Amino acid sequence: TKITTTTTTTTNNNNSININYHRTARSYFSSIDPGGNNLAKSSMRHISIRRAMLGGIMGPISSVFYSIGFMGVFLGLTSSSSHDDDPMIIPAATAAICLSLMMAKGAVYHAAFAYTCFLSKEISTTMNNNKKNDDGGDTVRNDGGSRSSRGITADAAAAALHTILELHQSYLRYIYKWAAISCILGSVAFAYCCLAISATTTGDNFGNDNDVVSGYPRYSVLFVPAMSAPVKKILKRYSVGGIVLCGGLTNLWNLCYFAVLYLGFSSPVVSL
């Protein structure tokens, strides 16, 4: 009884340690982020299939609301425009469209991300089955290889799953690059609009706050979506922040971005 109790206590402690590790920044960047090198043992294998599916479908849904929000950003950037040929229309539209495209590509990324859970779960199951075969727990063919009910060796199944996982990881990186391009273009266009000076100024390149074409304060350029990238690098380098902060940084940063725009908005003087 004493041995059993000690074993149970040790197992519970190990499970607690594993659960705590799976919530850390180190676990996220090594086994969940597409740049990680241990997706086969992803922490996502511990969540349910239904939860992974629900999370995947939320990406496309949220991208619709993001697009509506960036349309509001366009209206804020052009709030001083008094005619259709205003030169700020194009950069403002570029900012709104590119940032909307960023989140649309992010929706694709989010939907595909669920497969990290699916594949890591299946790889874990296959590896456990291989271990049982090695221990003599399953039927072994005459030539020494274990065979599943579908007529494929367990080793071949594990190798195929790892190959698919590598392709999945490459695809996630590919989507991320395209989203990053849209993010940079949209952020630069937004910054240009915020820092641009009205043609009614007296030639001072810096001007006064009232001379700014945009309705947003200049400091809002510090919160553009592209600024989340260096923040994420800091989190990765120093392994700080939990899985919620590291994994949800893009959405959390966009929340700050929209909050700054909402609180700092003021209608600029319209140039006639």
VMD Tcl script that draws the C-alpha trace (Angstrom):
set ca {
  {0.00 0.00 0.00}
  {2.81 2.36 0.85}
  {4.52 1.65 -2.48}
  {1.27 2.17 -4.38}
  {0.60 5.47 -2.58}
  {4.12 6.70 -3.30}
  {3.82 5.76 -6.97}
  {0.45 7.51 -7.27}
  {1.83 10.65 -5.62}
  {4.85 10.68 -7.93}
  {2.61 10.25 -10.98}
  {0.36 13.11 -9.89}
  {3.40 15.35 -9.34}
  {4.77 14.49 -12.79}
  {1.39 15.22 -14.38}
  {1.27 18.57 -12.56}
  {4.76 19.41 -13.80}
  {3.82 18.45 -17.38}
  {0.63 20.52 -17.30}
  {2.51 23.53 -15.96}
  {5.22 23.15 -18.62}
  {2.66 22.98 -21.42}
  {1.42 26.42 -20.35}
  {4.84 28.09 -20.60}
  {6.36 30.25 -23.33}
  {9.10 27.68 -23.85}
  {6.52 24.99 -24.60}
  {4.66 27.27 -27.01}
  {7.69 28.28 -29.06}
  {9.12 24.76 -29.20}
  {6.02 22.65 -29.81}
  {3.16 24.90 -31.02}
  {4.63 27.82 -32.97}
  {5.43 26.87 -36.62}
  {9.03 27.89 -35.98}
  {9.36 25.23 -33.29}
  {11.28 21.99 -33.67}
  {9.08 19.67 -31.63}
  {5.61 19.84 -33.13}
  {5.40 16.05 -33.09}
  {5.11 16.32 -29.30}
  {3.01 19.46 -29.38}
  {1.25 20.55 -26.23}
  {-1.88 20.73 -28.37}
  {-2.13 16.94 -28.31}
  {-3.47 17.27 -24.77}
  {-6.59 19.22 -25.79}
  {-9.73 17.61 -27.16}
  {-10.45 17.24 -30.88}
  {-13.70 19.17 -30.51}
  {-11.93 22.09 -28.84}
  {-9.32 22.17 -31.64}
  {-12.09 22.19 -34.27}
  {-13.93 24.99 -32.49}
  {-10.74 27.03 -32.26}
  {-10.09 26.49 -35.97}
  {-13.49 27.73 -37.05}
  {-13.27 30.85 -34.87}
  {-10.46 32.24 -37.03}
  {-12.53 32.83 -40.19}
  {-15.42 34.18 -38.12}
  {-13.24 36.68 -36.28}
  {-11.61 37.86 -39.53}
  {-14.99 39.22 -40.62}
  {-15.19 41.45 -37.55}
  {-11.58 42.48 -38.04}
  {-12.40 43.63 -41.58}
  {-15.25 45.73 -40.23}
  {-12.89 47.24 -37.68}
  {-10.29 48.10 -40.32}
  {-13.00 49.75 -42.39}
  {-13.55 51.99 -39.37}
  {-9.80 52.70 -39.36}
  {-10.08 53.81 -43.00}
  {-12.90 56.20 -42.11}
  {-10.82 57.59 -39.25}
  {-7.80 58.11 -41.46}
  {-9.87 59.98 -44.04}
  {-12.02 61.91 -41.59}
  {-10.54 65.21 -42.80}
  {-11.10 64.51 -46.51}
  {-13.47 66.98 -48.13}
  {-13.21 65.70 -51.71}
  {-12.83 62.39 -53.52}
  {-9.41 63.17 -55.02}
  {-7.78 63.68 -51.63}
  {-4.22 62.24 -51.82}
  {-4.69 60.44 -48.49}
  {-7.49 58.23 -49.82}
  {-5.09 55.77 -51.48}
  {-2.71 55.21 -48.53}
  {-5.68 55.00 -46.14}
  {-7.35 52.41 -48.37}
  {-4.05 50.54 -48.63}
  {-3.80 50.41 -44.84}
  {-7.35 49.11 -44.40}
  {-7.18 46.57 -47.24}
  {-3.75 45.19 -46.34}
  {-4.57 44.89 -42.65}
  {-7.84 43.14 -43.54}
  {-5.92 40.77 -45.82}
  {-3.49 40.13 -42.97}
  {-6.29 38.86 -40.78}
  {-7.92 36.94 -43.66}
  {-4.66 35.05 -44.13}
  {-4.49 34.73 -40.37}
  {-7.90 33.05 -40.52}
  {-6.51 30.46 -42.94}
  {-3.57 29.97 -40.58}
  {-5.91 29.56 -37.63}
  {-8.08 27.01 -39.42}
  {-5.05 24.96 -40.55}
  {-3.51 25.23 -37.09}
  {-5.98 22.67 -35.74}
  {-4.06 19.99 -37.63}
  {-1.15 20.48 -35.26}
  {-3.44 18.98 -32.63}
  {-4.72 16.20 -34.90}
  {-1.30 15.11 -36.15}
  {0.49 15.30 -32.82}
  {-2.30 13.23 -31.24}
  {-2.04 10.58 -33.94}
  {1.76 10.50 -33.75}
  {1.56 10.07 -29.98}
  {-0.93 7.21 -30.39}
  {1.22 5.52 -33.02}
  {4.34 5.79 -30.88}
  {2.50 4.28 -27.93}
  {1.31 1.42 -30.14}
  {4.86 0.84 -31.32}
  {5.97 0.68 -27.71}
  {3.29 -1.93 -26.97}
  {4.49 -3.94 -29.95}
  {8.02 -3.83 -28.65}
  {6.76 -5.04 -25.26}
  {4.87 -7.89 -26.90}
  {1.45 -6.38 -26.28}
  {0.23 -6.65 -29.88}
  {0.28 -9.27 -32.59}
  {3.51 -9.30 -34.57}
  {3.87 -10.58 -38.11}
  {6.12 -13.48 -38.96}
  {8.73 -11.18 -40.49}
  {9.01 -9.23 -37.24}
  {7.08 -6.10 -38.22}
  {3.87 -5.06 -36.50}
  {0.89 -4.50 -38.76}
  {-2.20 -2.42 -38.17}
  {-5.73 -3.45 -39.12}
  {-5.33 -1.55 -42.40}
  {-2.31 -3.56 -43.47}
  {0.41 -0.95 -42.86}
  {3.31 -1.38 -40.50}
  {3.32 0.84 -37.42}
  {6.80 2.11 -38.28}
  {5.66 3.10 -41.78}
  {2.60 4.83 -40.32}
  {4.78 6.82 -37.90}
  {7.14 7.85 -40.71}
  {4.21 8.95 -42.90}
  {2.71 11.00 -40.10}
  {6.01 12.78 -39.48}
  {6.26 13.58 -43.20}
  {2.74 15.01 -43.21}
  {3.54 17.02 -40.07}
  {6.59 18.54 -41.77}
  {4.46 19.55 -44.75}
  {1.85 20.99 -42.38}
  {4.53 23.01 -40.59}
  {5.91 24.31 -43.91}
  {2.41 25.32 -44.97}
  {1.85 27.24 -41.73}
  {5.13 29.10 -42.26}
  {4.11 29.87 -45.84}
  {0.78 31.36 -44.71}
  {2.57 33.31 -41.98}
  {4.94 34.91 -44.51}
  {2.07 36.10 -46.69}
  {0.24 37.47 -43.66}
  {3.44 39.25 -42.58}
  {3.75 40.97 -45.97}
  {0.22 42.35 -45.72}
  {0.84 43.34 -42.11}
  {3.97 45.34 -42.96}
  {2.38 47.10 -45.95}
  {-0.75 47.98 -43.98}
  {1.20 49.19 -40.95}
  {3.48 51.38 -43.08}
  {0.50 52.88 -44.91}
  {-1.25 53.57 -41.60}
  {1.88 55.21 -40.16}
  {2.19 57.38 -43.26}
  {-1.38 58.59 -42.89}
  {-0.95 59.33 -39.19}
  {2.28 61.25 -39.66}
  {1.28 63.06 -42.84}
  {0.87 66.82 -42.57}
  {-2.00 68.77 -44.07}
  {-1.28 70.83 -47.18}
  {-2.54 73.88 -45.32}
  {0.57 74.02 -43.08}
  {3.09 76.80 -43.49}
  {5.90 74.52 -44.63}
  {6.90 73.17 -41.25}
  {7.47 69.45 -41.85}
  {6.58 68.66 -38.27}
  {3.60 70.96 -37.91}
  {1.13 71.01 -35.05}
  {-1.25 68.30 -33.98}
  {-4.09 70.20 -35.64}
  {-2.23 69.98 -38.96}
  {-2.30 66.20 -39.00}
  {-4.58 64.84 -41.71}
  {-5.58 61.72 -39.75}
  {-7.94 61.76 -36.82}
  {-5.57 59.52 -34.86}
  {-2.72 60.70 -32.64}
  {0.85 60.27 -33.87}
  {1.78 57.95 -31.02}
  {-0.69 55.40 -32.38}
  {1.99 54.35 -34.90}
  {3.74 52.64 -31.97}
  {0.82 50.22 -31.74}
  {0.47 49.22 -35.40}
  {0.03 45.44 -35.88}
  {3.57 45.04 -37.23}
  {4.98 46.09 -33.85}
  {3.78 42.82 -32.35}
  {6.60 41.00 -34.19}
  {9.51 42.47 -32.16}
  {7.49 41.99 -28.97}
  {7.05 38.31 -29.82}
  {10.78 37.96 -30.44}
  {11.47 39.35 -26.98}
  {9.02 36.89 -25.43}
  {10.72 34.04 -27.29}
  {14.25 35.11 -26.48}
  {13.67 35.43 -22.76}
  {10.95 32.73 -22.50}
  {8.57 35.07 -20.71}
  {4.79 35.11 -20.79}
  {2.54 32.09 -20.71}
  {0.93 30.25 -23.58}
  {-2.03 32.68 -23.60}
  {0.20 35.74 -24.06}
  {2.59 34.16 -26.56}
  {-0.03 32.31 -28.57}
  {-2.59 35.09 -28.51}
  {-0.20 38.02 -28.89}
  {-1.50 39.06 -32.32}
  {-5.08 39.38 -31.08}
  {-4.05 40.97 -27.79}
  {-1.87 43.49 -29.62}
  {-4.68 44.31 -32.05}
  {-6.93 44.87 -29.05}
  {-4.47 47.48 -27.75}
  {-4.23 48.96 -31.25}
  {-7.97 49.46 -31.60}
  {-8.22 50.74 -28.01}
  {-5.56 53.39 -28.68}
  {-7.31 54.47 -31.88}
  {-10.69 54.66 -30.17}
  {-9.49 56.59 -27.14}
  {-7.16 58.88 -29.08}
  {-9.43 59.75 -31.99}
  {-10.33 63.38 -32.56}
  {-11.85 64.95 -35.63}
  {-9.17 66.99 -37.37}
  {-9.74 70.33 -39.03}
  {-11.13 69.77 -42.53}
  {-9.11 71.37 -45.30}
  {-11.40 73.26 -47.66}
}
mol new
graphics top color blue
foreach p $ca { graphics top sphere $p radius 0.5 }
foreach p [lrange $ca 0 end-1] q [lrange $ca 1 end] { graphics top cylinder $p $q radius 0.2 }
display resetview
